[in-house]
Amino acid sequence: MPTPVTVASKIEPRRNTMSQEAKVLSFLQEGNSITSLDAFKFWGITRISARIYTLKKAGHNIVRHDIQVIDRKGQKATIGRWSLGGEKVNDYVSQMEMAV
């Protein structure tokens, strides 16, 4: 009897997923923190939360800190900034935070 083919088995693995995760992990291991805007500007990653989720499932202790920023309409907004837990984070300020 033939093996059933699922939709998931027809989907080819993404070529850039691991390289995106490797870039994010390396950046965090250097003591940096990252926001979604940073990830987009640095590497064109549009779904940083998906990369973080995968890294966390792989056993990396990545924590999210909520930070307040001013959005393009001049209103306060809360965004996430990720870093490795237990690591000293460099005094890195993203472009988004400089706008506050």
C-alpha positions, 0 to 999 in steps of 0.5 A: 500500500502506498504511503499517504502524501501529506501537504506538509511533505510537499512543501520544500524546506525554506533555504534561508530559515537556518541562516536567518536563525544562525544570524540572529543567534550569533548576534544575540551571543555577541551580547546584543538585543534585537527588535523586529525592526532591527532584524528587518533592517539588518537581514530582511527578516520580517518574522523575527518572532518565528526565528526566536520561537525556533531558537527557543524550542532548540533550547536557547534561553531567549527572553523578551523585554517590552520597551516603549517607543513612539510610533509614526503617529506620535503615540506610545507603543510597546514592542518586544526586544529579545536578548539571551537570558543571563547574558550582559546586554551591550549598550546597544540602542536601535533606531526605533528606540532613538526615535523615543 
